[in-house]
Amino acid sequence: MQIDQLIQTITIAAIPILFAITLHEAAHGYVARYFGDNTAYLQGRISLNPLRHIDPVGTVLLPLMTLMLGGILFGWAKPVPVNFSALRNPKKDMLWVALAGPASNMVMALAWAILFKLSAGSPESYFAEPLMGMAVVGIKINVILVVLNLLPLPPLDGGRVAVSLLPHRQAYQLSRIEPYGMFILIFLAITPVLGQVLSPLSKLVENFIFTLVGI
């Protein structure tokens, strides 16, 4: 990829990627506070300021590399701290705290799809083409974050959802995987396995969004 193409790609992709990752984490903190845990609030993490959530590798380097090299576009931010024991009903409330992040990404994916439709309907506009490009990135990154985070692997949100829903014994056994979860995810990411799992699921979610919006 040439330098000018790279700069153009970064310019178009930066806003949707930062919004996707920032709002995901802020949503976790906001819902955790609603259910009684003020940890994220006291640390200033319930914020739309991307600087409070950026992880140099997951928010900058990894998305940039996937944009340059192709493949599945994904990344992560610094996890919002949640003290689950401070929630009013820890096992039950964990479900809603975990779902808040993917839910925010689903809403954003829908919003970007609407923007894409509006931009495509105004081809004479000077801003139509860059907005469409930005919307495409916004849809892709948010859909990937929905699907990736709902995988039932702690510490991903899907793992916490599973822990919340499973009986106590099975929930405890699954939660013991959490210290190794990110290593498992990184291993899957450098093999074809993660892509083979995420690609069809992401396509399914994208098609659902396109149907809702009428694209």
N, CA, C and O of each residue as an XYZ file, in Angstrom:
860
protein
N       0.854     -1.197      0.000
C       0.000      0.000      0.000
C       0.887      1.245      0.000
O       1.793      1.362      0.826
N       0.631      2.177     -0.925
C       1.422      3.381     -1.022
C       1.094      4.333      0.124
O       0.049      4.234      0.766
N       2.044      5.276      0.360
C       1.911      6.176      1.501
C       0.625      6.993      1.427
O      -0.080      7.131      2.427
N       0.313      7.541      0.241
C      -0.878      8.368      0.128
C      -2.156      7.556      0.347
O      -3.119      8.050      0.932
N      -2.156      6.295     -0.133
C      -3.300      5.413      0.101
C      -3.421      5.070      1.583
O      -4.522      4.997      2.129
N      -2.266      4.861      2.227
C      -2.259      4.543      3.654
C      -2.824      5.687      4.471
O      -3.639      5.473      5.369
N      -2.391      6.912      4.160
C      -2.878      8.094      4.878
C      -4.384      8.253      4.682
O      -5.115      8.562      5.623
N      -4.835      8.039      3.451
C      -6.270      8.146      3.171
C      -7.056      7.088      3.936
O      -8.122      7.375      4.479
N      -6.534      5.870      3.981
C      -7.197      4.784      4.703
C      -7.291      5.085      6.190
O      -8.339      4.892      6.806
N      -6.178      5.562      6.770
C      -6.159      5.887      8.193
C      -7.146      7.011      8.504
O      -7.863      6.962      9.503
N      -7.175      8.023      7.636
C      -8.075      9.164      7.839
C      -9.534      8.725      7.858
O     -10.321      9.168      8.694
N      -9.877      7.848      6.924
C     -11.264      7.376      6.835
C     -11.601      6.430      7.988
O     -12.711      6.470      8.518
N     -10.653      5.586      8.373
C     -10.938      4.535      9.355
C     -10.828      4.989     10.803
O     -11.430      4.374     11.684
N     -10.073      6.051     11.071
C      -9.768      6.427     12.462
C     -11.021      6.695     13.282
O     -11.164      6.168     14.385
N     -11.932      7.511     12.752
C     -13.122      7.887     13.529
C     -14.000      6.683     13.859
O     -14.331      6.490     15.029
N     -14.396      5.855     12.871
C     -15.247      4.714     13.223
C     -14.585      3.718     14.169
O     -15.252      3.156     15.038
N     -13.280      3.490     14.011
C     -12.599      2.543     14.900
C     -12.543      3.083     16.322
O     -12.835      2.361     17.275
N     -12.166      4.356     16.468
C     -12.091      4.945     17.802
C     -13.462      4.979     18.484
O     -13.580      4.672     19.670
N     -14.493      5.355     17.726
C     -15.841      5.366     18.290
C     -16.270      3.967     18.706
O     -16.823      3.788     19.791
N     -16.022      2.972     17.857
C     -16.451      1.603     18.139
C     -15.854      1.090     19.437
O     -16.550      0.501     20.263
N     -14.556      1.319     19.609
C     -13.871      0.777     20.779
C     -14.149      1.616     22.024
O     -14.325      1.071     23.113
N     -14.189      2.940     21.868
C     -14.428      3.836     23.000
C     -15.827      3.656     23.577
O     -15.979      3.501     24.789
N     -16.848      3.675     22.727
C     -18.220      3.543     23.227
C     -18.477      2.161     23.798
O     -19.268      2.008     24.728
N     -17.817      1.161     23.251
C     -17.941     -0.198     23.799
C     -17.523     -0.221     25.269
O     -18.247     -0.723     26.128
N     -16.345      0.329     25.537
C     -15.839      0.307     26.913
C     -16.641      1.234     27.833
O     -16.938      0.876     28.972
N     -16.991      2.422     27.336
C     -17.775      3.343     28.148
C     -19.127      2.739     28.518
O     -19.633      2.966     29.618
N     -19.710      1.971     27.600
C     -21.003      1.333     27.875
C     -20.893      0.343     29.021
O     -21.782      0.267     29.868
N     -19.803     -0.416     29.050
C     -19.589     -1.339     30.184
C     -19.580     -0.561     31.508
O     -20.250     -0.936     32.471
N     -18.802      0.531     31.531
C     -18.683      1.314     32.758
C     -19.995      1.944     33.180
O     -20.328      1.963     34.365
N     -20.747      2.464     32.204
C     -22.019      3.109     32.517
C     -23.005      2.111     33.118
O     -23.653      2.412     34.121
N     -23.127      0.936     32.521
C     -24.073     -0.063     33.018
C     -23.611     -0.615     34.366
O     -24.431     -0.887     35.243
N     -22.294     -0.781     34.531
C     -21.784     -1.232     35.833
C     -22.143     -0.230     36.924
O     -22.528     -0.618     38.027
N     -22.014      1.056     36.616
C     -22.387      2.077     37.599
C     -23.884      2.027     37.904
O     -24.295      2.187     39.053
N     -24.686      1.804     36.877
C     -26.142      1.718     37.058
C     -26.499      0.600     38.035
O     -27.442      0.720     38.817
N     -25.730     -0.490     37.977
C     -26.023     -1.638     38.844
C     -25.209     -1.622     40.146
O     -25.195     -2.611     40.879
N     -24.535     -0.504     40.432
C     -23.945     -0.351     41.757
C     -22.444     -0.305     41.855
O     -21.919     -0.072     42.945
N     -21.711     -0.519     40.751
C     -20.246     -0.496     40.807
C     -19.719      0.814     40.230
O     -19.880      1.080     39.039
N     -19.094      1.627     41.066
C     -18.585      2.935     40.655
C     -17.102      2.924     40.262
O     -16.504      3.983     40.071
N     -16.511      1.736     40.142
C     -15.075      1.649     39.881
C     -14.671      2.420     38.620
O     -13.761      3.247     38.665
N     -15.337      2.154     37.511
C     -14.991      2.824     36.255
C     -15.250      4.320     36.344
O     -14.474      5.118     35.817
N     -16.327      4.702     37.001
C     -16.665      6.128     37.148
C     -15.588      6.856     37.939
O     -15.167      7.948     37.558
N     -15.139      6.257     39.037
C     -14.131      6.896     39.881
C     -12.775      6.987     39.182
O     -11.963      7.848     39.521
N     -12.527      6.119     38.222
C     -11.267      6.155     37.477
C     -11.383      6.966     36.178
O     -10.450      7.002     35.377
N     -12.542      7.617     35.980
C     -12.727      8.457     34.808
C     -12.872      7.689     33.510
O     -12.585      8.228     32.441
N     -13.317      6.423     33.584
C     -13.404      5.608     32.374
C     -14.785      5.629     31.735
O     -14.959      5.079     30.647
N     -15.784      6.254     32.385
C     -17.076      6.427     31.719
C     -16.975      7.740     30.952
O     -17.484      8.776     31.377
N     -16.311      7.663     29.826
C     -15.961      8.865     29.077
C     -15.948      8.564     27.592
O     -15.639      7.446     27.179
N     -16.288      9.572     26.785
C     -16.210      9.437     25.335
C     -14.860      9.930     24.801
O     -14.649      9.995     23.590
N     -13.961     10.270     25.706
C     -12.619     10.691     25.310
C     -11.799      9.448     24.948
O     -11.480      8.658     25.837
N     -11.449      9.251     23.675
C     -10.718      8.042     23.279
C      -9.404      7.853     24.020
O      -8.969      6.719     24.225
N      -8.763      8.949     24.425
C      -7.464      8.847     25.091
C      -7.543      8.059     26.395
O      -6.547      7.494     26.846
N      -8.723      8.024     26.996
C      -8.893      7.283     28.246
C      -9.018      5.771     28.017
O      -8.925      4.986     28.960
N      -9.226      5.375     26.771
C      -9.491      3.966     26.481
C      -8.481      3.333     25.533
O      -8.471      2.112     25.374
N      -7.629      4.140     24.897
C      -6.741      3.614     23.855
C      -5.713      2.646     24.431
O      -5.056      2.926     25.434
N      -5.597      1.501     23.767
C      -4.511      0.558     24.006
C      -3.602      0.632     22.780
O      -4.080      0.417     21.666
N      -2.317      0.927     22.941
C      -1.445      1.144     21.772
C      -1.473     -0.004     20.764
O      -1.427      0.223     19.555
N      -1.549     -1.231     21.266
C      -1.552     -2.391     20.367
C      -2.952     -2.636     19.811
O      -3.143     -2.683     18.595
N      -3.927     -2.792     20.700
C      -5.269     -3.194     20.277
C      -6.060     -2.113     19.576
O      -6.891     -2.417     18.720
N      -5.821     -0.851     19.919
C      -6.602      0.245     19.333
C      -5.911      0.879     18.132
O      -6.575      1.433     17.257
N      -4.598      0.803     18.083
C      -3.852      1.492     17.018
C      -3.156      0.496     16.091
O      -3.458      0.437     14.899
N      -2.235     -0.275     16.633
C      -1.369     -1.116     15.804
C      -2.134     -2.224     15.090
O      -1.990     -2.399     13.880
N      -2.946     -2.974     15.832
C      -3.641     -4.119     15.233
C      -4.650     -3.710     14.158
O      -4.635     -4.285     13.070
N      -5.543     -2.719     14.430
C      -6.443     -2.295     13.350
C      -5.693     -1.770     12.130
O      -6.102     -2.016     10.995
N      -4.587     -1.041     12.359
C      -3.808     -0.508     11.245
C      -3.206     -1.636     10.411
O      -3.213     -1.581      9.181
N      -2.686     -2.657     11.087
C      -2.093     -3.789     10.375
C      -3.142     -4.545      9.571
O      -2.883     -4.947      8.436
N      -4.332     -4.742     10.155
C      -5.373     -5.475      9.417
C      -5.891     -4.656      8.236
O      -6.272     -5.219      7.210
N      -5.904     -3.333      8.378
C      -6.296     -2.486      7.250
C      -5.274     -2.582      6.116
O      -5.644     -2.606      4.942
N      -3.994     -2.636      6.471
C      -2.930     -2.677      5.473
C      -2.817     -4.050      4.816
O      -2.598     -4.158      3.609
N      -2.967     -5.093      5.624
C      -2.708     -6.444      5.129
C      -3.962     -7.176      4.682
O      -3.879     -8.235      4.060
N      -5.136     -6.607      5.001
C      -6.384     -7.286      4.666
C      -6.775     -8.242      5.778
O      -6.130     -8.289      6.825
N      -7.825     -8.996      5.545
C      -8.311     -9.918      6.570
C      -9.363     -9.253      7.437
O      -9.913     -8.211      7.082
N      -9.634     -9.868      8.579
C     -10.696     -9.384      9.450
C     -10.209     -8.177     10.244
O      -9.162     -8.230     10.889
N     -10.968     -7.098     10.191
C     -10.641     -5.876     10.916
C     -11.153     -5.974     12.344
O     -12.363     -6.037     12.565
N     -10.247     -5.987     13.315
C     -10.698     -5.967     14.693
C      -9.625     -5.379     15.590
O      -8.487     -5.181     15.167
N      -9.995     -5.102     16.829
C      -9.076     -4.538     17.800
C      -9.729     -4.497     19.160
O     -10.805     -5.062     19.356
N      -9.085     -3.833     20.097
C      -9.637     -3.729     21.438
C      -9.090     -2.478     22.115
O      -8.142     -1.861     21.629
N      -9.691     -2.112     23.232
C      -9.221     -0.977     24.034
C      -8.814     -1.490     25.414
O      -8.956     -2.677     25.708
N      -8.309     -0.594     26.253
C      -8.030     -0.970     27.636
C      -9.345     -1.345     28.299
O     -10.283     -0.548     28.279
N      -9.445     -2.531     28.885
C     -10.720     -2.938     29.492
C     -11.134     -1.983     30.609
O     -10.308     -1.564     31.420
N     -12.413     -1.648     30.640
C     -12.940     -0.838     31.737
C     -12.966     -1.697     32.999
O     -13.485     -2.813     32.969
N     -12.414     -1.196     34.111
C     -12.413     -2.000     35.343
C     -13.824     -2.144     35.912
O     -14.540     -1.158     36.090
N     -14.206     -3.374     36.192
C     -15.506     -3.650     36.798
C     -15.281     -4.545     38.012
O     -14.694     -5.621     37.897
N     -15.746     -4.101     39.163
C     -15.689     -4.904     40.379
C     -17.041     -5.613     40.519
O     -17.996     -5.057     41.062
N     -17.099     -6.839     40.021
C     -18.377     -7.537     39.968
C     -18.971     -7.778     41.352
O     -20.189     -7.874     41.501
N     -18.111     -7.876     42.360
C     -18.622     -8.081     43.724
C     -19.343     -6.847     44.247
O     -20.110     -6.940     45.205
N     -19.106     -5.678     43.623
C     -19.776     -4.451     44.056
C     -21.161     -4.293     43.420
O     -21.935     -3.430     43.836
N     -21.475     -5.108     42.432
C     -22.806     -5.059     41.825
C     -23.850     -5.540     42.822
O     -23.557     -6.363     43.688
N     -25.053     -5.031     42.698
C     -26.097     -5.386     43.661
C     -26.416     -6.880     43.626
O     -26.604     -7.502     44.672
N     -26.475     -7.441     42.448
C     -26.669     -8.892     42.274
C     -25.592     -9.383     41.304
O     -25.837     -9.491     40.102
N     -24.396     -9.680     41.829
C     -23.232     -9.893     40.964
C     -23.452    -10.860     39.798
O     -23.158    -10.514     38.654
N     -23.956    -12.047     40.062
C     -24.081    -13.041     38.994
C     -25.132    -12.619     37.966
O     -24.946    -12.819     36.766
N     -26.224    -12.041     38.433
C     -27.295    -11.607     37.538
C     -26.905    -10.340     36.775
O     -27.099    -10.253     35.562
N     -26.357     -9.365     37.490
C     -26.035     -8.081     36.863
C     -24.855     -8.170     35.900
O     -24.724     -7.360     34.983
N     -23.993     -9.177     36.124
C     -22.861     -9.386     35.227
C     -23.329     -9.539     33.784
O     -22.648     -9.098     32.858
N     -24.484    -10.160     33.593
C     -25.029    -10.363     32.253
C     -25.206     -9.032     31.525
O     -24.791     -8.883     30.376
N     -25.834     -8.059     32.211
C     -26.143     -6.775     31.574
C     -24.900     -5.923     31.361
O     -24.792     -5.203     30.369
N     -23.959     -6.013     32.304
C     -22.702     -5.278     32.140
C     -21.943     -5.820     30.925
O     -21.394     -5.054     30.133
N     -21.920     -7.141     30.788
C     -21.205     -7.757     29.674
C     -21.873     -7.457     28.339
O     -21.189     -7.196     27.349
N     -23.198     -7.490     28.303
C     -23.918     -7.269     27.045
C     -23.887     -5.809     26.594
O     -24.126     -5.520     25.421
N     -23.594     -4.886     27.518
C     -23.634     -3.457     27.187
C     -22.668     -3.109     26.057
O     -23.007     -2.314     25.181
N     -21.474     -3.693     26.067
C     -20.483     -3.387     25.037
C     -20.927     -3.829     23.653
O     -21.002     -3.000     22.746
N     -21.228     -5.133     23.459
C     -21.706     -5.566     22.141
C     -22.988     -4.867     21.705
O     -23.176     -4.609     20.516
N     -23.873     -4.556     22.654
C     -25.110     -3.846     22.300
C     -24.792     -2.465     21.733
O     -25.416     -2.033     20.763
N     -23.818     -1.767     22.339
C     -23.436     -0.446     21.821
C     -22.863     -0.561     20.419
O     -23.097      0.308     19.579
N     -22.102     -1.642     20.155
C     -21.549     -1.842     18.817
C     -22.639     -2.145     17.797
O     -22.549     -1.724     16.644
N     -23.667     -2.876     18.220
C     -24.773     -3.175     17.309
C     -25.504     -1.887     16.923
O     -25.865     -1.691     15.762
N     -25.715     -1.024     17.896
C     -26.375      0.260     17.626
C     -25.522      1.099     16.673
O     -26.044      1.721     15.747
N     -24.209      1.111     16.907
C     -23.322      1.886     16.040
C     -23.279      1.323     14.627
O     -23.235      2.079     13.657
N     -23.290     -0.004     14.505
C     -23.301     -0.617     13.176
C     -24.554     -0.199     12.405
O     -24.489      0.095     11.211
N     -25.680     -0.176     13.089
C     -26.926      0.267     12.463
C     -26.834      1.735     12.054
O     -27.278      2.110     10.969
N     -26.256      2.563     12.925
C     -26.119      3.992     12.621
C     -25.227      4.206     11.399
O     -25.542      5.032     10.541
N     -24.116      3.469     11.312
C     -23.220      3.599     10.157
C     -23.904      3.109      8.888
O     -23.689      3.668      7.813
N     -24.729      2.064      9.005
C     -25.456      1.556      7.836
C     -26.449      2.599      7.324
O     -26.619      2.763      6.116
N     -27.099      3.294      8.244
C     -28.026      4.367      7.858
C     -27.262      5.495      7.162
O     -27.721      6.039      6.157
N     -26.083      5.842      7.711
C     -25.256      6.880      7.085
C     -24.826      6.459      5.680
O     -24.814      7.273      4.757
N     -24.473      5.182      5.526
C     -24.084      4.672      4.211
C     -25.234      4.826      3.217
O     -25.032      5.262      2.084
N     -26.429      4.467      3.647
C     -27.601      4.562      2.763
C     -27.871      6.013      2.371
O     -28.155      6.304      1.209
N     -27.782      6.912      3.336
C     -28.021      8.329      3.049
C     -26.957      8.893      2.108
O     -27.270      9.668      1.204
N     -25.705      8.505      2.322
C     -24.612      8.991      1.480
C     -24.728      8.441      0.064
O     -24.494      9.153     -0.912
N     -25.095      7.157     -0.036
C     -25.249      6.552     -1.361
C     -26.396      7.194     -2.126
O     -26.410      7.186     -3.357
N     -27.353      7.747     -1.398
C     -28.494      8.397     -2.038
C     -28.211      9.823     -2.471
O     -29.047     10.471     -3.100
N     -27.000     10.315     -2.122
C     -26.619     11.683     -2.524
C     -25.255     11.656     -3.202
O     -24.302     12.257     -2.706
N     -25.156     10.956     -4.341
C     -23.848     10.787     -4.987
C     -23.225     12.081     -5.481
O     -22.015     12.147     -5.700
N     -24.054     13.121     -5.660
C     -23.512     14.383     -6.152
C     -22.797     15.163     -5.057
O     -22.074     16.115     -5.349
N     -22.986     14.774     -3.808
C     -22.359     15.477     -2.695
C     -20.851     15.229     -2.673
O     -20.394     14.114     -2.926
N     -20.085     16.274     -2.371
C     -18.625     16.176     -2.288
C     -18.189     15.206     -1.188
O     -17.138     14.573     -1.284
N     -19.021     15.098     -0.135
C     -18.651     14.279      1.018
C     -19.196     12.859      0.928
O     -18.922     12.041      1.806
N     -19.963     12.550     -0.118
C     -20.631     11.249     -0.192
C     -19.637     10.089     -0.186
O     -19.803      9.130      0.568
N     -18.612     10.178     -1.021
C     -17.670      9.050     -1.144
C     -16.881      8.798      0.144
O     -16.818      7.655      0.597
N     -16.271      9.840      0.755
C     -15.556      9.565      2.017
C     -16.480      9.103      3.135
O     -16.081      8.275      3.953
N     -17.714      9.622      3.191
C     -18.661      9.179      4.209
C     -19.046      7.721      4.005
O     -19.199      6.973      4.971
N     -19.204      7.317      2.748
C     -19.509      5.916      2.469
C     -18.350      5.012      2.887
O     -18.560      3.940      3.454
N     -17.126      5.457      2.599
C     -15.959      4.685      3.020
C     -15.871      4.562      4.531
O     -15.575      3.495      5.068
N     -16.134      5.675      5.208
C     -16.123      5.676      6.666
C     -17.219      4.758      7.218
O     -17.009      4.039      8.195
N     -18.386      4.796      6.578
C     -19.512      3.969      7.028
C     -19.205      2.483      6.861
O     -19.566      1.670      7.712
N     -18.534      2.130      5.756
C     -18.175      0.727      5.527
C     -17.262      0.223      6.640
O     -17.469     -0.866      7.175
N     -16.244      1.026      6.989
C     -15.341      0.651      8.083
C     -16.123      0.565      9.401
O     -15.918     -0.354     10.193
N     -17.028      1.541      9.627
C     -17.817      1.547     10.853
C     -18.675      0.311     10.992
O     -18.780     -0.259     12.078
N     -19.292     -0.111      9.896
C     -20.114     -1.324      9.930
C     -19.245     -2.533     10.237
O     -19.583     -3.341     11.102
N     -18.120     -2.659      9.528
C     -17.270     -3.847      9.673
C     -16.678     -3.967     11.074
O     -16.734     -5.038     11.677
N     -16.109     -2.875     11.601
C     -15.464     -2.965     12.916
C     -16.484     -3.230     14.014
O     -16.213     -3.989     14.944
N     -17.656     -2.608     13.912
C     -18.662     -2.828     14.954
C     -19.260     -4.223     14.895
O     -19.523     -4.829     15.934
N     -19.476     -4.736     13.697
C     -19.994     -6.104     13.573
C     -18.978     -7.106     14.111
O     -19.339     -8.050     14.815
N     -17.701     -6.895     13.776
C     -16.659     -7.792     14.287
C     -16.618     -7.750     15.815
O     -16.475     -8.789     16.460
N     -16.742     -6.552     16.396
C     -16.712     -6.439     17.858
C     -17.920     -7.107     18.495
O     -17.809     -7.672     19.583
N     -19.070     -7.053     17.835
C     -20.249     -7.765     18.345
C     -19.981     -9.266     18.368
O     -20.148     -9.923     19.396
N     -19.564     -9.796     17.227
C     -19.383    -11.245     17.089
C     -18.221    -11.749     17.950
O     -18.344    -12.753     18.651
N     -17.093    -11.036     17.885
C     -15.911    -11.454     18.647
C     -16.194    -11.466     20.139
O     -15.867    -12.427     20.836
N     -16.802    -10.393     20.622
C     -16.996    -10.281     22.063
C     -18.076    -11.211     22.603
O     -18.151    -11.429     23.812
N     -18.911    -11.760     21.727
C     -19.934    -12.694     22.191
C     -19.465    -14.152     22.151
O     -20.227    -15.061     22.480
N     -18.213    -14.370     21.750
C     -17.669    -15.730     21.857
C     -17.604    -16.110     23.332
O     -17.185    -15.297     24.156
N     -18.011    -17.329     23.682
C     -18.091    -17.718     25.109
C     -16.738    -18.055     25.718
O     -16.524    -19.153     26.233
N     -15.833    -17.089     25.648
C     -14.482    -17.283     26.175
C     -14.145    -16.161     27.132
O     -13.944    -15.030     26.691
N     -14.074    -16.433     28.441
C     -13.631    -15.382     29.367
C     -12.211    -14.960     28.999
O     -11.412    -15.827     28.644
N     -11.851    -13.670     29.065
C     -12.617    -12.539     29.609
C     -13.463    -11.789     28.592
O     -13.893    -10.669     28.868
N     -13.716    -12.372     27.423
C     -14.605    -11.719     26.470
C     -16.005    -11.602     27.065
O     -16.360    -12.337     27.986
N     -16.790    -10.679     26.535
C     -18.123    -10.445     27.086
C     -18.993    -11.694     27.024
O     -19.786    -11.951     27.930
N     -18.841    -12.473     25.948
C     -19.617    -13.704     25.833
C     -19.274    -14.691     26.930
O     -20.136    -15.440     27.390
N     -18.013    -14.696     27.354
C     -17.625    -15.557     28.471
C     -18.298    -15.135     29.763
O     -18.727    -15.976     30.553
N     -18.391    -13.821     29.977
C     -19.059    -13.320     31.188
C     -20.568    -13.572     31.124
O     -21.202    -13.847     32.143
N     -21.136    -13.475     29.918
C     -22.554    -13.806     29.766
C     -22.784    -15.269     30.129
O     -23.732    -15.599     30.841
N     -21.901    -16.149     29.629
C     -22.032    -17.574     29.928
C     -21.892    -17.838     31.430
O     -22.644    -18.632     31.995
N     -20.929    -17.173     32.073
C     -20.751    -17.326     33.527
C     -22.000    -16.880     34.270
O     -22.387    -17.488     35.268
N     -22.625    -15.823     33.786
C     -23.838    -15.312     34.429
C     -25.007    -16.286     34.296
O     -25.826    -16.405     35.207
N     -25.085    -16.980     33.164
C     -26.239    -17.829     32.876
C     -26.078    -19.267     33.362
O     -27.064    -19.937     33.667
N     -24.835    -19.739     33.432
C     -24.606    -21.138     33.815
C     -24.859    -21.361     35.308
O     -24.756    -20.424     36.100
N     -25.190    -22.595     35.696
C     -25.256    -22.926     37.129
C     -23.912    -22.662     37.796
O     -22.880    -22.626     37.126
N     -23.921    -22.480     39.094
C     -22.722    -22.020     39.810
C     -21.492    -22.901     39.549
O     -20.397    -22.379     39.339
N     -21.657    -24.212     39.559
C     -20.495    -25.091     39.401
C     -19.872    -24.927     38.024
O     -18.658    -24.766     37.906
N     -20.702    -24.968     36.976
C     -20.194    -24.813     35.611
C     -19.664    -23.400     35.381
O     -18.683    -23.209     34.663
N     -20.323    -22.401     35.998
C     -19.869    -21.015     35.866
C     -18.478    -20.858     36.471
O     -17.621    -20.185     35.899
N     -18.258    -21.474     37.618
C     -16.949    -21.396     38.271
C     -15.871    -22.052     37.415
O     -14.772    -21.517     37.273
N     -16.194    -23.218     36.844
C     -15.218    -23.914     36.002
C     -14.856    -23.086     34.774
O     -13.688    -23.018     34.393
N     -15.859    -22.453     34.150
C     -15.586    -21.611     32.981
C     -14.780    -20.376     33.370
O     -13.887    -19.961     32.631
N     -15.086    -19.789     34.520
C     -14.389    -18.570     34.941
C     -12.902    -18.810     35.198
O     -12.106    -17.872     35.143
N     -12.525    -20.042     35.475
C     -11.120    -20.360     35.730
C     -10.263    -20.239     34.467
O      -9.035    -20.193     34.541
N     -10.927    -20.188     33.310
C     -10.192    -20.027     32.047
C      -9.728    -18.593     31.862
O      -8.809    -18.340     31.083
N     -10.351    -17.643     32.566
C     -10.137    -16.220     32.299
C      -8.671    -15.790     32.259
O      -8.307    -15.033     31.359
N      -7.804    -16.229     33.185
C      -6.398    -15.777     33.112
C      -5.696    -16.182     31.818
O      -4.686    -15.585     31.445
N      -6.228    -17.198     31.134
C      -5.582    -17.694     29.916
C      -6.370    -17.318     28.661
O      -5.952    -17.631     27.547
N      -7.514    -16.644     28.842
C      -8.408    -16.365     27.728
C      -7.774    -15.568     26.615
O      -7.944    -15.905     25.443
N      -7.038    -14.505     26.955
C      -6.431    -13.662     25.925
C      -5.331    -14.407     25.176
O      -5.142    -14.184     23.980
N      -4.604    -15.287     25.863
C      -3.576    -16.082     25.185
C      -4.228    -17.042     24.190
O      -3.717    -17.257     23.090
N      -5.364    -17.615     24.593
C      -6.104    -18.498     23.689
C      -6.589    -17.711     22.474
O      -6.500    -18.185     21.341
N      -7.105    -16.496     22.721
C      -7.623    -15.668     21.632
C      -6.508    -15.272     20.665
O      -6.695    -15.317     19.449
N      -5.350    -14.886     21.200
C      -4.216    -14.502     20.342
C      -3.759    -15.694     19.515
O      -3.444    -15.549     18.334
N      -3.721    -16.866     20.131
C      -3.337    -18.075     19.385
C      -4.310    -18.337     18.244
O      -3.896    -18.638     17.124
N      -5.616    -18.220     18.533
C      -6.622    -18.427     17.486
C      -6.509    -17.378     16.391
O      -6.774    -17.661     15.223
N      -6.107    -16.139     16.779
C      -6.009    -15.040     15.812
C      -4.860    -15.240     14.822
O      -4.946    -14.798     13.677
N      -3.793    -15.900     15.254
C      -2.647    -16.104     14.354
C      -2.777    -17.408     13.560
O      -1.898    -17.752     12.770
N      -3.863    -18.115     13.774
C      -4.188    -19.296     12.974
C      -5.441    -18.969     12.156
O      -6.082    -17.948     12.404
N      -5.794    -19.803     11.203
C      -7.011    -19.532     10.424
C      -8.307    -19.732     11.218
O      -9.385    -19.382     10.739
N      -8.209    -20.283     12.408
C      -9.406    -20.695     13.145
C     -10.318    -19.518     13.458
O     -11.522    -19.588     13.214
N      -9.756    -18.428     13.999
C     -10.587    -17.294     14.395
C     -11.318    -16.705     13.198
O     -12.507    -16.395     13.282
N     -10.613    -16.552     12.089
C     -11.243    -16.024     10.891
C     -12.355    -16.924     10.382
O     -13.394    -16.444      9.926
N     -12.133    -18.241     10.461
C     -13.141    -19.196     10.003
C     -14.389    -19.156     10.874
O     -15.492    -19.437     10.404
N     -14.213    -18.808     12.138
C     -15.357    -18.697     13.045
C     -16.068    -17.359     12.853
O     -17.296    -17.306     12.776
N     -15.291    -16.284     12.776
C     -15.875    -14.941     12.755
C     -16.493    -14.572     11.408
O     -17.529    -13.907     11.366
N     -15.872    -14.994     10.309
C     -16.319    -14.548      8.986
C     -17.779    -14.876      8.686
O     -18.527    -13.969      8.321
N     -18.223    -16.134      8.823
C     -19.638    -16.417      8.518
C     -20.599    -15.751      9.494
O     -21.682    -15.320      9.099
N     -20.215    -15.663     10.767
C     -21.075    -15.012     11.751
C     -21.190    -13.519     11.467
O     -22.272    -12.940     11.568
N     -20.068    -12.905     11.112
C     -20.074    -11.472     10.793
C     -20.925    -11.194      9.563
O     -21.668    -10.213      9.522
N     -20.815    -12.058      8.567
C     -21.611    -11.893      7.350
C     -23.093    -11.992      7.668
O     -23.904    -11.253      7.111
N     -23.445    -12.902      8.560
C     -24.838    -13.076      8.964
C     -25.366    -11.810      9.636
O     -26.470    -11.359      9.333
N     -24.578    -11.239     10.548
C     -24.983    -10.023     11.250
C     -25.056     -8.845     10.282
O     -25.989     -8.045     10.351
N     -24.083     -8.733      9.384
C     -24.103     -7.661      8.389
C     -25.362     -7.735      7.523
O     -26.012     -6.719      7.276
N     -25.697     -8.934      7.068
C     -26.892     -9.100      6.235
C     -28.161     -8.714      6.995
O     -29.090     -8.139      6.427
N     -28.184     -9.040      8.282
C     -29.319     -8.664      9.130
C     -29.452     -7.145      9.211
O     -30.552     -6.601      9.107
N     -28.319     -6.469      9.397
C     -28.310     -5.003      9.477
C     -28.743     -4.388      8.149
O     -29.554     -3.462      8.124
N     -28.204     -4.900      7.052
C     -28.558     -4.380      5.735
C     -30.047     -4.559      5.461
O     -30.679     -3.697      4.850
N     -30.607     -5.683      5.914
C     -32.037     -5.925      5.726
C     -32.860     -4.925      6.538
O     -33.859     -4.394      6.053
N     -32.432     -4.674      7.777
C     -33.156     -3.715      8.624
C     -33.147     -2.312      8.017
O     -34.155     -1.606      8.028
N     -31.981     -1.926      7.487
C     -31.828     -0.567      6.962
C     -32.377     -0.439      5.535
O     -32.724      0.652      5.082
N     -32.445     -1.572      4.847
C     -32.954     -1.550      3.483
C     -31.905     -1.243      2.465
O     -32.161     -0.525      1.498
N     -30.700     -1.787      2.670
C     -29.612     -1.599      1.706
C     -29.596     -2.781      0.739
O     -28.758     -2.832     -0.161
